[in-house]
Amino acid sequence: MDFSPSPQARQWHQRLQAFMDRYLLPYNAAWHQSVKNGEFPPPFMGDLQALAQEEGLWNLFLPGLRPGEPGSGLSHLDYAPLAETMGRLPWAAEVFNCNAPDSGNMELLHRFANETQQARWLAPLLRGEIRSAFAMSEPDVASSDPTNLQTTLRADGDDWVLNGRKWFITGAAHPHCKLLIVMCKNEGPTGLDGQEAGPAWTAGQDAHHQHSMVLVPLDTPGVEVLRNIPVVHHLAPEGHCEILLRQVRIPKDHLLGAWGQGFAMAQARLGPGRVHHCMRTIGQCELALEMATERALERSVFGKHLSDQSNVQDWLAESRLEIDQARLLVLKTAWMLDLGDAPPAELRAQVSGIKVVAARLQTRVVDRAMQVFGAMGLSPDTPLAYFWTWGRAMHLMDGPDEVHLRTLARYELHKARERMGHTTAYFTTPEQMRAVPHVSA
């Protein structure tokens, strides 16, 4: 394994860093002021996006681009350091059309949408003309077990009819959001014949084949965005929304992929998306550590610089070790995705692992940086308070840590069952001692 950036990745990274230094960082204060004034997206966002497209810094995340589709076609491993750099400025990814949840939704549409659906939704997303949202979590069930999801999808003549409630739907408050990709529970054995099935049919099905995804235009009658929910009192301008779906009627051709394959498609979406999330997190942690080290060198307390305090030195060292360890784990996952030959269970465990590691990393590293900054670290004068808020949310979003730890544990137990008894050769019980073969000189 060689996780050092390829020559191609280095070139792209230099171009991206130069663009951010020249165009984005000078606008950072203006972006925050614009959002504070209720102008979102800021009036200069379109100009920055046009500049990014002109310089080819567009759709950097999607390896399987087809001829004629705008983007770079970088591998997951080559894109990873770019995502890390974008993460240092949370609004930067949208400038390059690499922001969540649109990046994951484009991946999903690229793999599973038919030609008509791609022309209507994927093409304008790739061009950055619209935004989208992925509607999965629900308030009335424990969404950490997705088999609980209850938003229903039933056939009625030539249409689908949806009913349910979703919440913490990222991106749904963006003024340019035009599409919801909604995970629904199937009503009916095929969903194509207008026949509704009773409880006996539902109970007899594999729990992971009872759900499907549908493409729902946000302006469809019956779709109501109820509120933008603050996350730890931070109100994201793009939104983490609660959405009511009441008798929403859409045409049959709005089914994404195959009936009953919602979970399989969701899993396919999550792998690359989690690599992107985790690398952006690592970028924020790198920035937090840089800020903490500079602060420690310039601030004095009790006659000594903070950098001379042994406990502060420990914090800085621990942060460096944890960031580097997390980066290697995420890069390995990106490498496995590119290689494409890992068993699905192993890849699933790996993706679960980086999600847990990234969430823990961000809350620990940023918390230490906030402590070094003191009261200023709690204020909006630095990005640390927001970074910490997002890190805390990562312990729950895309599944809580406990679910991913269970996935990892189950994979380790599966491997143990396959090799059962192999480790006993390392034991030194009395019985084994008596069975030691005699070795003559």
KADA-V295134 format. One line per field, one symbol per residue. phi: phi as a letter, one per 20 degrees, with the letter a starting at -180 (. if undefined). psi: psi as a letter, one per 40 degrees, with the letter a starting at -180 (. if undefined). burial: + if it has 16 or more other ideal C-beta (glycine too) atoms within 10 Angstrom, else -. Layout:
BEGIN
phi=???
psi=???
burial=???
END
This chain:
BEGIN
phi=.cefgfgffffffffffffffedegfefffffffffendbfgfeffffffffffemeblfedfegegnefqemffgfffgfffffgffcgefgffdldeeefffffgfffecfeffffffdfgfffemeccbbddcfcfecfffdfffgdgeccebmecdcdbrbcblefnfefgefccdedecefdofcmddmeeeegffgfeegfecdccdcecgfefgnecefaeefdlmdefffncdecedclfdcfgfefemefndgffffffffggffffgffffffffgfffgfffffffdddblncfgfeefffffgffffffffffffffffffffffffmdfggffffffffffffffffgffffffffffffmgffeeefdefffgfgffffffdflnfgfffffgfffffffffffdgnffffefcfgffffefffdef
psi=hheihiddddddddddddddddddddedddddddddeehhiideddddddddddeeghfeehdfhihehhidfiidddddddddddddhdeddddefeiieddddddddddeiiddddddddddddeediiiihhdiideigedgeeehehihihgbeiihihahiifhheeehdehehhhhhihihiddeeeehhiadddddeihdefeiiiihhhdehhehhhdihhihfehhhdeigihhhhhfhhiideehhaihefdddddddddcddddddddddddddddddddddddddehihfeiideehddddddddddddddddddddddddddddddeeiidddddddddddddddddddddddddddddeaddeeiediedddddddddddedifhiddddddddddddddddddehedeeeeifidddddehihhi.
burial=----+---+--++--+--++--++--+---+--++----+++--+--++--++---+++++++-+---+-++-+++++++++++++++++++++++++++++++++++++-++---++-+++-+++-+-+++++++++----+--+--+-+++++----+++++++++++++++--+++++++++++++-+-----+------------+++++++-+----+-+--++-+----++++++++-+--+-+---++++-+++++-++-++++++++++++++++++++++-+++-++---------++----+--++--+--++--++-+++++++++---------++++++++++++++++++++++++-++---+----++++++++++++++++++++-++--+---+------------------------------
END
